[in-house]
Amino acid sequence: MQDRLTRRKLFLRAAQVAAAAGPVFQAAGQNANGRFQPTWESLGLYRTPDWFRDAKFGIFMHWGIDSVPAANGWYGNRMYLPEGTISGNVYQHHLKHYGHPSVFGYKDLIPLWKAEKWDPDALVGLYKQIGARYIVPVAVHHDGFDNYDSTHQPWNSVNMGPKQDIIGKWKTAAEKQGLRFGCSSHSSYNWTYLEPSRHSDKSGPLKGVPYDGALTREDGKGKWWEGYDPRQLYSRPHADGARPDEEFIRNYFDRTYELIDKYRPDLLYFDGGLSFGDNGLKLAAHFYNSNTQWHGGELEAVLNIKSMGVPSAATLDIERGQSDRILPYPWQAETSIHPGWFYLERRYLDEYLEEQPLSAKTLIHKLIDVVSKNGNFLLNVALRADGTLPEDQEEILREIGDWLKVNGEAIYGSRPWDTYGEGPTVVQYGGMKEPRRPFTPQDTRFTTKGNVLYAIVTGWGWPDDELVIKSLNSTKRLPFEKISTISVLGGGQLLKWSRDDTALRIQAPPQRPCEHAAVMKIAGI
């Protein structure tokens, strides 16, 4: 918990820096022709497209340089902190396995990221098989390394490391499988994330020797990175917490515009808000206008941000959290199977103390709760450096997929009812507050589609083999005139039921058609 708070503080400081209004400029190729203008009033006319509202379930993928050491999801930052953190001393790990960060720095992990076993077609095929409807690979994380063919950042996956256009190949695989393609950009944090790379040891034999973030292009002569300037990766030297300069801001937007225009995602995820004042508004308008043109006049764009000036201007994303109520606009909850967003070996997972991987049951219940409140669920998987999916994560995905094969009717294309549910489990609103345990068998969540109301019960084992749903008593107006039949998805047979002014009572099905949650299909006339 202490380490989570430490990470949260660093995020907040970086977010404050990114939110600071810097110089406004006209980006190359900015699309000002269209319905949307770079104002909150204009962006407030945006409405989330139906494809996203119907999809409900997507796969997030954190994969990159941090996957190489597999020791901490914040390796690029933590390896320069000799004092360590509650989740372990990454600095000491780095000394043991790679050497002192003045000699072997974060950039030197790049050649070790080879992606030699990566098969995007097979992975995306698996995601489709288990029920995902869209994918969101990371295009650039806090470290500033672009996982695509970037003309504005020479430190990218085409020039070095895997020497492949990672984002381009993910997009091609998604198109083959008929999944919607998105990508994420976290690089507004790059200005602050690698600030410690310019520090030095405060004691010991290398006291005062700067880490490799202080190196220049000239220092690379004869090295593997000859011709590249580390300051383009780590950001130029500046005081910790200083506001980004104009060159950084311009480069950030040039790279992001190129990401949009070259790869044409239908979903663009920002790990924060619309950064750098009016420039962020221009980027949002460009994305919406361009996407509308790509789709022949239909707006298919989804822009995930975590804070906004107008609630309807984009699609809210809540990281590692949920909502405690039905939100009036579509939104998204995201979490990761593992506590670290990037792949962590089991021995390093143990250093996260109480934060162990989430079970399939917990994740299914989270999906159910989120969908009942007008949300989508984006689940992160963390690939190994070689591009393979760890077996324990695949097992969890397949278990989720098994549940969706039986019960997806109540999830895909559904809409919230006027009541999200009932039961003892009440979640807190906001990020970093997600429940890490399954709901109880007494918790029920509702979705609706057409002339059907789905009551999704997060468990089995009801008293006297009778399911009691108080929210559906005879005084409650249903989305149809009266109940025709009640059945359980995957069961086939009709169930006996009764309804009075206290509750709807449903006789439990004789057999379980699936594990983790039961879906009562209440059809009306």
Order of alpha helices (4+ residues) and beta strands (2+ residues): alpha-alpha-alpha-beta-alpha-alpha-alpha-beta-alpha-beta-alpha-alpha-alpha-beta-alpha-beta-beta-beta-alpha-alpha-beta-alpha-beta-beta-beta-beta-beta-beta-beta-beta
